[in-house]
């Protein structure tokens, strides 16, 4: 065994030992507690009122809907024979709430979420191991993250898009019975056959001799997406830029009492003047029909300054976004997993309870 392998094993054993020691100190680490509660839905027939000029003149029928069993509609319209669905849900609670009353039968250790905390922490450290060098642990974590992300996106697309927005429009009663008991809109919209056909055409890419059929759906998706994005860019960027440029240089800002705020007016006018100069200078820099010499060259150089400042600010904004993500990962490791910090007082027990010894 090489010296490098021995060193890696020693580091891993030391890391595991530190985790064991940390888990045995105080109230432990890396646990999620939840409150279990029962949820019940009942199907009722609610009368549809015949409203004329704001006054109810009677009923014109009934509407079958699923409502919570404890709601007023269930009390008024449900019967002993009404269809009923019950299930249990778990809602995460603050660990401090559990420490306050650990004997509460509704509170319990949420094993799935606890395991998720540990898996997320270990995968975070596995990705960080790339800072040492490219290794097998990092490659395994990278492959798992890519695969899980694809599977998660597929599940979300199925439950958030395919079931409610496609199947819920074509076969609403089937979806209400088997997937979404609380769905109230059970009307059929046959226009949704069109996206269903396009979805089937996309799946034809998996067929060896039917791949050309998927090109029709791909062409439609690419074309409509490009058109929608172009309109969005024109309205959000191009027209907004023109509108901001043609505004008067002298910007009057009024205070709360209706009088002119001199200080704000001066700075608003300076900001508008800089915006105008920057737009004209950048347009001059990209105007290649005239040689950049003399006055034109000077204005073009000013445009370069504006462009470099803009690119630098954009790069700095991107870097700060990545730093914020890194800080969030460290906060997750030290707060949610190791319980070394508690910035939001998640694990704090109220003083009155602590005095009682609970």
N, C-alpha and C positions, 0 to 999 in steps of 0.2 A: 504494500500500500504506500502510495506516494506521500510526501510530507504535506502537500496541498490538500489531499483528501483527508488526512488525519486532522489538519487544522480546521477543515470544514465540519467534520464530525464533532470536534470539540466545541466549536461555536454553536452548533445545533443543540448539543447536549446542555450547554450553558444557558441557551435561550429557553429550552424546555424547563430547566430547573428554576429559572427566574419566574416563569409563568406559574409553576406549581407553588412557589413561595408566595407570589402575589395573590393567587386564588385562595390561599389559606389565611390571608390577612384581612381583618375586619369583616365586612359583609360579602367578600368575594369580588367577583368581577364578571363582566360580560354576560349578564343575565337579563332577560326580558320577562316582565310579569304582565298578565292580562286579567281582565274581568270577563267572566263568562255570563252571558245572558241569553234568554230564549226569545225568538222572534216568531210571530205567528201572523199569517195572512189568511183572510177569509174572502170568498167570492160572494158578492151581494148583487142584488138587482135594484139599482137606484132609479127612481122615477125621473123621467125627463119632463120638465115643466113646460107648459105652453104659455109663454110670456108674451103679452100684448101691451105695448106702450108702458113697459116697466112693471106691469102687474101680472101675477100668475093667474091664469084662467082655468087651470086644470093640468092634466098630464096627457102626453101624447105617446107614451110607451115607457119602456124601461131600458137601462143600459147595464150590461154585466161588467163589473169591474172588481179588481182585487184591492182590498183595503186592509190596513192593520187591524188585528182583532180587537185592539183596545180603543179604536177610534169611535167617534160618534156614529159614523155611517154603519159600522159593524153592529153597534148596539141597537140602532133603529131598524135595520133591514135584514140582519143575519138571522138565520133560524138554525135549529139543531141539524138539519139536513144540508146546510150550506157547505160546499167544498172548503176544506181547510188544509193549509200547509204550514208545518212548523219545522224550525231548524234552530240550531244554536250558533251564536257568533261569539268571537273573542275580541275584545277591544284592548289594545295596549294601555297600560296605566304607568304612572311614575313609580319607580322603585320605592320612593319615599312613602307613597300611598300604601304599598304592600307592607313596608316595615312598620307603618303606623298601626296596622291591624292584620297581622299575618294569619290570625285564626279565622278570618272571614272566608266562608266556604266559596264565595264567588271569585276570590282571588286565587290565582294559581300560576305556577311557573310555566311560561309559554315555551315549550321545547322547540317547536319549529322555528320561531323567531330567534330563540337563543342560539340554535345551531346556525341560523343564517348570519347572526352577528359574528360568530367564530369563523365561519367559512369566508365571509367578506374580509375579515381582518387578516386571515392567513393568505388569501389571494392578494390583498394589498401588499403585504410583505413580500410575496413571491414576485410581484411586478417590480417592487423596489430593488429586488436582488439583481436586476439588470444593471444597477449602478456599480456593482462589483465587476461583473462581466456577463456576457451571454452564457446562459446555463440551461440545463434541462428543466429546472424548476420554473424558470421564467417562461420557457417555451410551452410547458404544460399549461401554465396559468393563462398565457396568451390564447392558446387554442380553445381552452374552456370558455374564456370570456367571449370570444368570437362566436362560438357555437351556442352558448346560452343566450347571447344577445339576439342571434337570429331566431332561436326558438321562442324567446320572450316576445319579440316583435310579431311573430306569426300568431301566437296565442292572443295577444292584444288586438291584432287585426281581426281575428276570428270573432272575439266576443264584443268588440267595440264597433266593428264595421260590418262584418259579414252577417252576424246573427240579427242585430237590430235593424240595420239599414238595407239589407237585401232579403234575407229569409223572413224578417219581420214584416216586410211589405208584400211578399208573395204568398207566404203561408203563415199568416199571423196567429191563427189558432194553434197550430203545431208549436210555434215558438212560445206562445203563452203557456202551453201545457207542459212542455219539456225543458225550456230554457229560462224564460223570464216570466215567472208567475205574476209579477206586478205590472206587466205591460197592459196599458189601457186602450191604446189605439189598435183595434183589430180589423180595420178596413183594409181591403186588398187594393193594391196599386199595380196594375199590370204593366205600367211603363218601366218598372224595374226589371223586366225581362231583358231589356237592352243591355244594362251593365252585367247581367248574368251571362248573356251570350258573349260579351267581350271578355269576361273572366274565364269562360271555357276556352275561348280562342287563345288566351295567354297560356293556358295549360297545355295547349297543343305543341308547345316547344319541347315537351317531353316525349312526343311521338316522333319516331324516326322519319316517317313520310308525311307528317302533317305540320312540320315546323313553319312552312310558308304561310299557314293560316294565322299564326300568331303575329305576323308582320302587320296585319290590318289593325289589330288592337294596339300594337306598339306605336304604329304611325299616328293613330288617333290620340294616344296618351302624350306622345312627344309634341305633336302639333298643338293640342289644347294647352298643355303646360307652358310651352314657349309663348303662346299668345297671352295667357293669363299673366305670366311673369313680365312680359313686355309692357302690358297695360299697367301693371303695378309699379314697374320702374319709371314709366313715364309720369304717372300721377304722383308717386312718392318722391322721386329724385329730380327728374328733368323739370317738370312744371313747378315744383317747389323751389328749385334753384332759380328759375326765371322769376318767379313771384318775389322771392327775397331780394333779387338783384334790382328789380325795377321799383322797389319801395323808395320813398323820398329819403334823402340823406339826413335831413333834419327830422328827427323823431321826437315828437312831443309826448312826454310821460306825465300823466296827471296823478296827483296824490289822492289820498282817501277823502280829503275835503274838497276835491274838484279843482284845486289850484295846480299850476305847473310845478312839477318837482325838478328843479334846476339840475341837481346832481345826477339824477337818473336820466334826464333828457340829454345831458352832455355825453354820458357814457353810451347811451343808446345810439346817439348820432355818430360817435366815434366807431362803434361796432359796425354800423351800417356802412360808413365810409371805408373801413378796412375790408369789409365783404365785397364791396364794389371794386376796389382796387385789386383785390386778390383774383376775382373772376376775370377782369379785363387783362391782368398780367398773365394769368395761366392760359387764356385764349390766345394771347399774343405769342406765348412760347410755342404753342402748337400750330401757329400760322406759318407755314413754310413757304408760302408764295413770295415772301419778302425776305431778303437776306438779313440775318440778325446782326445788324451793325448800327452804330449810332444810337438814336433814341429807341428804335425798335429793339436793339440788342439789350439796352439797359432795362427796358420794361420786361423783356424775356427773362433776364437774370432775376428780376424781382419775382417773376412767376415761378422760377426754379426754387427760390426761397420758400414761397408759399407751398409748393408741392412737397418739398422736403419736410417742412414742418407738419404738413398733413400726414405724410407717410410715417413720420416718426411718432406722431400722436396715435395713429392707428396701430402701429407696432407695439407701442407702450400699452395701449388698451388691451391688445391681445395677450401680451405678457402678464399684465395684471390679472386678466381673467384666468390664465393658467396658474398663477400664484394663488389666486383665491381657491381654485380646485385643490391645489396641494395643501393649503391650510385646512380646507374642509376634511381632507383625508387624515391629516394629523389630529384634528379635533375628534374625528371618529375613533381613531386608535386610542387616544388618551382619555376620551370621555365615555363613549358608548362601550368600548371593549375593556380597557384596563381599569376604568373607574379611578384614574389618578387625578382628574379634574372634574369639576361640576359647575360649569359657568351658568347653567340655567336652573340650578337647585333641583334637579330631578330626583336626587337621592337624599334630600334633606327632610328630616322628621320634624314636624311642628314642635315648638318648645313645650307647649302644654302637654303634649303626648309624651315627650321625652321625660318630663318631670314625673309623670305617672308611672314610668318604667315600662311602657308598652313598646 
